Every structure is written in C-alpha cells, then in structure tokens.
Amino acid sequence: RGGGKGKQVEGVLFDVSLEQILPTLIAGATIVLRGEEFWSAADFYRELTATGITIANLPTAYWHQVVHEGVHQQGLLGPNVLKLMIPGGELVRPEVACLWEKTSLRSARLLNAYGPTETTMTATTFDIPRSIQGEGRLQSIAIGRPLANRTFYVLDQRGEVAPIGVPGELHIGGPLLAWGYLNQPE
C-alpha cells in the first residue's frame, strides 16, 4: 500500500516498510510483494489461492475493485485462508463494505485503517462488524479510534474542541506526527 507523499525507495514506500514489512518479518511471517506487474482483481484472487495469504493490506480503491470482482466472479478463489483484510488510505464506501459479505472472502475480519500523510502510518483503525456490513443503509464507515501515541481532536471553526456529535475538522497530534506541520496552515 502506498500513497501520499511517502519517500519511495526502489519501489517500496518508506512508511509501508515500517508499518507492513518490518512487523511482518519480526513476527516471522512471509511477505508477498507484487513486483512490477499490476494485479487485476482477478489476479489478486489467484495469488491469494496460490500463496496462501492470510493478511492483506490494500489501498482502499483497489480493495473496492477486489470486492466488486469477488461478487461477480464467485469461482475465482480456492480454499480461503485469508483471516484479515485491511483497506486503508481512502474512504471505505459503505455500499462496498456491504458487498464484502457477498464475496468468498467474507469470513475474514475487515479492518478500516486511516492515516493521513501527516501521520506517516495508520493512525486509527475500525473493526467493521458484520452487522454494519449487512445493513446497507449506512452513510459512512467510521475511521475508528486513535492508536497508541496519537491524539485526536475535532475542532470547530474557532479552533475549539467541538461537542460530541457536532461536525468539525479533525486535528491529530502526538509524538508520531510527522515533523514540519506545526503552525503550517497549508
């Protein structure tokens, strides 16, 4: 997964290496890198079966394609070993979260990950419960709660903390915030 303004080193973004590659290696797991070729959604399903991927962390737009392909092509996947699917980087559309239940991957846990460029990596996660996935009436999917060492505030137009339920602008702080953003309005 990549995106934003992360530093890219030989095809792998720096933030991806810290968030996905290093923890995977520390846990003793295997990493499956796509390489130079683009995987269509059908290719992704074939690779899941061929490699036995148990955790997939995908850009949200690509995950949307994977879900749509999975609904239309139920026979794409052999035995499902996927345990966790993490779309992140963009807004998870509620209608796609509902479609997830119609794919052969539906038994996997679905975790919405959010982290703007300024936080370098994922800042919040939301475990999308099956009850939400099946409703089909949702206006949005939550971004979840802050992970450790991150502070979130919703501020009103005056820069004051907005009351619960009142719209505002999300402000993120903490030691994991990227340097150079303090007091920089742009």
Buried (B, 14 or more C-beta within 10 A) or exposed (E): BEBEEBEEEEEBBBBBEEBBBEEBEEEEEEEBEEEEEEBEBBBBBBBBBEEEBBBBBBBBEBBBBBBBBBBEBEEBBEEBBBEBBBBBBBBBBBEBBBBBBBBBBBEBBBBBBBBBEBBBBBBBBBEBEEEBBEEEEBEEBBBBEBBEEBEBBBEEEEEEEBEEEEEBEEEBBBEBBBEEBEEEEE
